[in-house]
Amino acid sequence: MEARPNFFAMTDLRKSYPLGDERLEVLHGISLTLEKGEYLSVLGPSGSGKSTLINIIGCLDTATSGDYILNGQRIEDMDEDDLAWIRNREIGFIFQNSQLLPRLDAQKNVELPLIYAGVPGRERARRAREMLERVGLSDRMEHYPSQLSGGQQQRVAIARALVTRPTLLLADEPTGALDQKTGRQVMELFQQLNEEGNTIIMITHDLNIAKHARRVVYIVDGEITEPEGGPEYA
C-alpha cells in the first residue's frame, strides 16, 4: 500500500473549555497519523476524551490549538460552510444508534446525504440501491426502520455512510446497541469494507471490539498512547 502520511494527521491537538475563570483542558496534545486504507480503533473508557476527539475528527467541533489535516486539507482554516461540506462529502458517520428516520424506508434513508449534496433523484436512487445491496439488504430496501432488526438498521446506517463515497468512515461505538452475535456480523462487514480500501476510524470502550481493527491506540485523560505490545485495558 502506498503511504500517504498527510492523508490524516493531528499534531499537538488540544481542546479546552471555559470553566469559570479558568479553562478545562480535555485533550492534551493529541498527535496521530493515519494512512489511506488503514483501519484504526481508538480505545478508552468513559471520560477519557473520546467524545471530544470524535467530534473534532468529524468536524463537528474544532480544536483550541494544534493542526488537523484531512485528505490534504487543514481543518482549522475552514469556516462553518467549509466544515459542513467536509462533513457531507469527506466523512461517513456511523453511530451507536443507527439514527434512521422512522418515516422513511431504507432506500430513502440512504439517499438523505445525497439530497444534501444536490445529487439528482435518479442517481440518488441508483447509488442507494447499490449500497444497500453491498451491505446485504437488497430485499429490505422498502422496509421501514420499525420493520428491521437492530443489525439490519445498523447496516442501513453503514450504507448511508458509504453512499457519498467518503474519504473516511468514522464509527462511534457501532456495536454498542447490538447483541454479541449481531455485533460480530457488523465487525465482519467493517473488515470487508477495509479490505476493499475504505479507511476507518472506530471509537469504542470495548477491547474485544477494538481488536477487530488492524491498529489500536488507547486514549486516557485526553492523551493517546500506542503500546508496542498492544493495548492493555481493563
N, C-alpha and C positions, 0 to 999 in steps of 0.2 A: 504494500500500500504506500503510495507516495505521501510523504509527510507534508502537512500544511500547518506549521506551528502557529500561524496567525489566524487560523480559522476561528478559534475561540481562545481568548486569553484574558484572564483577570490578573491585574498586577497591583499589589498592595491596596486592595479594595477595602474601604472602611464605610461603615454606616452607623450613624448616631442619631438620636432623637433628643429634643429638648425635654428636660425633666426639672421643672422649677428653674432655679438659677444655674443649673448645671446641664450637662448632656450625658445621656446614657449611650455608651458605645456598645453596639450589638455585634458588629463584625469587626474583627481586629486584624486588618492587613491580609485579606484573603488573596493568595496568588495561586492560580490554577490554569493549566493549559489543556487543550483538547484538540486532537487532530480529526479531520473529517473521516467519518466511518467508525469512530470509537463508540463504545458502549460503557458509560461511566455511571456508577452508583455513588451517591453522597449519603452516607450513613450517619445517623446521630439521633439522640434522644430528644424528647420534647424540651424546649427552652434552649436548644443548642445554637440557634440561629438559622435553622433550616428554612423556615418560612420566609425570613428576610432575604436569605440568599436566593431562594427560588423566585421571589418577586423581582429581584434585580436581574437575574438571568432571563426571566420572561419579559423584561422591560415594562413591568407593572409599577416599578419604583426605580429610582436611580440612587447611585452611591453618593455618600457625602464627599468622598475623595477616592483617588485611585483611578485606574483605567480598566475599561471593559471593551474588548474588541470582539465583535461577532461578524464572521464572514467578511473580514476586512474593514468593517465599519466601526468607528469609535462612538459608542452609545452616548457618552457624556456630551457629545457635540450636538445631539439631536433635540429638537423641540417636541412638543406633545404630538403634533401631526406626524412627524417622522417616527416617533415611537409607536404610534398606532399602526403605521404602515409595516414596521418591523414585526409587531405582534401578529398581524394578519397574514403576512407573506413569508416571513423567515422562520417563525416558531409555530409548531403544532403542539397544543396543550392537551394533556390527558390528566384528569383529576381523579381523586379518590372516589367521589361520586360522579357518575357519568355526566350529570348536568344536561341531560337531554330535555328538550321542550316537550311536555306531555301531549300537546295538541297537534304535534307534527309526527308523521310516520318516520321510519328510519331513514328513508331516502331524503326526505325534506330536512331532517336534522343534519344530515351530512352535507347538504347543499348550502347550509347557512353561511359558512365562511366565504364561499364563492359569491354569494349575494353581496356581501360587504366588499368583495374585491371587484365587483362590477362584471363578473363573467356572465355572458348571455345564457338564457334559460336552457336551451337545448344542450349546450356544452356543460352546464352545471349538472343536468340530469345524467349525462353520459359519464362524467367523472365520478359522480356519487355512486352510480351503479357499479362502476369499475372497482371502487374502493370497498364497497360492501361485499362484492364477490371475493376481493382479495382477503378479507377477514372471515370468510366462510359464511356469509349471511345472504347469499343470493336468493334464498327462499323466504327471507324475512323483510324485504325492502318496504312492503306496505304495512308492516306491523307497527303499532304504536308502542311507546316505551312500556306501558302497563301490560302489554301482551308479550313482553320479552323477559327472559330470566336476567338476573344480575350480570352474569357473564356475557350474555348477548348484548345487554345495554352497554357494557364496557367496550365490546367490540365495535359497536356503532360509534362510540366516542373515539376509538382509535382510528376508525375510518374517517371520521370528521377531522381529526388532527392531521391525517395524511393527505386529504383531498387538495390542499393548496400546494402540495409538493414542497414542504418547508425544508429549510436548511437544517433545522434542529427539532427533534422531538423531545419535549420536556414533560416528564411524568411525575406527578406528585402523589405518592402513596397509591399507585394504580391498582393495587390488590387489597387495599385496606377495608373495603366494604364487601369483599368476596369470601366465600368459603375456601378451604385449603385446596380442594381439587380444582375449582374454577380458577383460583389464583395461579396454580401451576400452568393451566392452559393459556392464560393470558401471558405468563412469562415465556412460555414456548413461542407464542406469537411474537413477542418482543425480540426473542433470539432470531427468529426467521427474518424479521424486518431489518435487524442489524446485519445479518448475513447478506442481505440484498443491498447493503450500502447505506442504510439510514443511520444517522448519528443520533444517539440517545443519551440524555441525562435523566437519571431516575433518582428521586429523593425518597428515602424510606427510613424508618426506625427499626426495621426488621432485618436482622443479619441474614436469615435464610433467603429472603427476597433479594437483598443486596448482592449475594453471591452469584446470582444469575448473570450479573454484568461481567464484562471482561476485565474491568478495573474498578476498584473500590477505594474511595477516600473517606475519611472519618472527620466529622465536624463536631466540636465540643467547645462550648464557651466562645463561640464566634471565631474559632481558629480551625484550620484544616490541617490534618496530618495524613500521610500516606505511608504507613509502616512497611518496611521491606518484606516482612514475613506475613503480610496480610493483616486485616484488622482484628483487633480483639475487642469484643463488645459483649457486655452482659446486660 
